[in-house]
Amino acid sequence: MTNVRSAVPYLACLLPFWGHAQAVLQGSISDAGSGRPLIGVAVFMPELHIGTVTDTTGAYVLNIPHSGRYTVQFTMIGRESVFQDIAVQDEPIQVDVQMRTSPAQLQEVTIIGDQVDAPKATSRAVSVVSTNAMRDRGALNVSDGVSRLPGVSQLTTGVGISKPVIRGLYGNRVQVNMLGQRFDNQQWQDEHGLGLSDVGIDRVEVIKGPAALQYGSEAIGGVVNVIEDRPAPMGSTEQDLHLGAMSNTGGGTIAYAIKGSKQRLWYRVAVGADSHGDYASSGNERVLNSRSAMYIGKASLGWRKGRWSSAEHVLFSFGQFGFVFDTASRSVDDGRYARSFAGPHHQVTIGLFGTENTYHGERLKWTINGGWTTNKRQEQEGGDRISLDMLLNTASLRVQAVANVGAHATWTNGIALMYRTNTNLGSRIIIPDARTREGGLFSLYRLKGEHVAFEGGVRLDDRAIRTLATSDLNTVGSSVEPFDRSWTGLNGSLGVAWDPCESFNLKVNVSSGYRSGNLAELSSNGLHEGTARFEIGDPDLGPERNVCAELGGAWDLDGLLELSASVYRNQFFDYIYLAPTGEEYLGLMIYRFLRSDAVLQGGECALDLHPKALRRFVLHADYSLLRAEKASGDPLPFIPADRVQGELTFTPSDRWWASFGVRHVLQQDRPAEFETDTPSYTLLDARLGWRSNWPGSTLRITLYGANLADVRYVDHLSRFKFFGLYDMGRNVGLSLQLTF
């Protein structure tokens, strides 16, 4: 660590040398079949946050502020995305592209750590969902939006409270990143939702499997990367208005964003609000106090000068989420779509300030990202009585240097630091006041050839938790004994991506992970209204460790048939889990955190069929399978059931499209010791969309229907199952998006 820290001051010596002549990237983009020019193709360089669009002749010109090696992506709705690696010098670069027709969702570059790659060039299993795709399905939040991806589910407490589950792992085993830093919303508790909306974002990437090398110990199960909306094309200003409504909750959504970009400066501002009443299960049976509301505002300001670029971010959000506390049949006197939060509810306020800074040297790229987040979580029992009141503050810093090693390789070295405080302000206390610090050193080597990409690296993490004397931990007269513990862990990763031809891609990755227990697992001792459990932690719990091996492949048969599949085995050592003791306190079951070796293994496969005879039809299907059990052979809790999904999309013209989908979730007949079997269910969905382009503006309207047969069902990962409550019944909604 000393060597890394001593290297940081050299950055100050490099920064003054930022003057450099600009280079020019230019070319033309045409249809691969007819050769006609394509108008409005987006040309974007993610590392530099700059882009443009093709003109009426299919030509484009983009000024690049300095030399270096970059990835350029060319995207257009209805076309297969193209990715091009370029080496920029002072002279102009000519890149002409031919794009094939493809009704599939736009592909984007993947961002792992600070590395930008084409999807084929990474050995990781990465799935992506765009904001448009989430809105077209009526997703209530980011967790809901990613839950349709293969291998991804959501743990829910009603429709407003949810968190992503990646291959059976969630909470502090899945790291969430946004605006250049990691995001924490007290994820240690099952019914603490992620609380992120789609306002101002472009897409969400899900990295499946351990990613501790790039992200740290809390990425032991995977990563959710929330990618902000890209800056406007150079020299332009864009505005976006989104309106949404849905029948089941009587819910409404409104979001507005404006962004602009000049040669040296760009900005982005987004605001939004959504409000939902109680949802209804099949037969219009109201689920009382399942209402929610969220308000969010965010802004970014970026600038470029020579080889230096910087982006400053700010975000504020306020959310309210009702929850079931005493009984499901609690009488209420408000209306079907009432918005009052007089009953028990969570109240979450989030503030985030971040900065991303990059210096592009001739052979060395420096990145310095830092920020501060504050999270105030309150639980009100009703009648303005605040019981739980916690304040979480987190400061983080990440410094790394990427060196070009030859023409095709890079060597990345860096340091990541974090300091976090948790303070109790309410009358009910579950976890003690605490201070957490974390530091990590990492080194990663990447070699990218014409047909093969190799990456390997190691990371050393050190973490310490110090709890403070905290009295009255729920039960009168009790207290939690303070402790001061530290852990050190070494992680590694090795992966290869091989594409011997344009139509075939093979990936192999072996990664390890390491995670110490969180505050709840180590020191909880109290009743939590939202979970209706009394939970007791164990300060002597050792850290979790895991090793995950994965093999994946993809095959494209001339654009007619696309097949992909992956299999994995995730071996855990000292997996931490919550189990009932058989005892009760005030009528509630007492649970303790225990540990055991465990194995999670499974796979995903997907198919996309584009028949030439029916060229306006696309058939998509995917299947997800997971088996998870402790060393004793007993199943782990909250493991999603196997799932198969299918969707047929018809595009009669460039403006209209329609789709019909089926989602079948198999019976979960491998419940944990405090769970019960969950029956299978089948849901029917449909969508009808229309879009139109005018000079300088685009209008997109989608009518969607979910659970059209109004099936009475409950998912195995629904925490409302324990209250005898069912998931959402039929829901019809409308999404309107105007870009101008």
Secondary structure, DSSP 8 states (H G I E B T S, - for coil): -HHHHHHTTHHHHHTT------EEEEEEEEETTT--B-SS-EEEETTTTEEEE--TTSEEEEEESS-EEEEEEEE-TTB--EEEEEEE-SS-EE--EEE-B--S-----EEETTEEE-GGG-SSEEEEEEHHHHHHTT-SSHHHHHTTSTTEEEEESSSS-EEEEETTB-GGGEEEEETTEEE-S-TTSTT-------TTEEEEEEEES--HHHH-GGGSSEEEEEEE-----TTEEEEEEEEEEETTTTEEEEEEEEEEE-SSEEEEEEEEEEEE---EEGGGEE-TT--EEEEEEEEEEEEEETTEEEEEEEEEEEEEEE---S-TT----S-TT-----SSEEEEEEEEEEEEEEEE-SSEEEEEEEEEEEEEEEEE-STT-EEEEEEEEEEEEEEEEEEEETTTEEEEEEEEEEEEEEEE-SSB-SS--EEEEEEEEEEEEEEE-SSEEEEEEEEEEEEEEEE--EE--SSTT-EE---EEEEEEEEEEEEEEEEEETTEEEEEEEEEEEE---HHHHH-EEEETTTTEEEE--TT---EEEEEEEEEEEEEETTTEEEEEEEEEEEEEEEEEEEEEEEEETTEEEEEEEEEEEEEEEEEEEEEE--STTTTEEEEEEEEEEEEEETTS-B-SS----EEEEEEEE-SSSSEEEEEEEEEE--B----TT---B--EEEEEEEEEEEEEETTEEEEEEEEEESTT------TTBGGGGGT------EEEEEEEEE-
